[in-house]
């Protein structure tokens, strides 16, 4: 089954991961470790589903939206 993934090319030709669909349903600590392993250059923000967030794109931020049981509710993406 094909899967889609978001990546951005670096100047040196490498890929920077831009989304983490595989962490949906994971607890926030496990998800944070996975994202940080792939992209140690980004900071993580945690928000409950429905919480207001400031608008705007930030290529050094990943927002992680969580359920009340502290599991990841939707695919985290850079921005």
Rosetta blueprint (number, residue, H / E / L):
1 X L
2 X L
3 X L
4 X L
5 X L
6 X L
7 X E
8 X E
9 X E
10 X L
11 X L
12 X L
13 X L
14 X L
15 X E
16 X E
17 X E
18 X L
19 X E
20 X E
21 X H
22 X H
23 X H
24 X L
25 X L
26 X L
27 X E
28 X H
29 X H
30 X H
31 X H
32 X H
33 X H
34 X H
35 X H
36 X H
37 X H
38 X H
39 X L
40 X L
41 X L
42 X L
43 X E
44 X E
45 X E
46 X E
47 X E
48 X E
49 X L
50 X L
51 X L
52 X L
53 X L
54 X L
55 X L
56 X L
57 X L
58 X L
59 X L
60 X L
61 X E
62 X E
63 X E
64 X E
65 X E
66 X E
67 X L
68 X L
69 X L
70 X L
71 X E
72 X E
73 X L
74 X L
75 X L
76 X E
77 X E
78 X E
79 X L
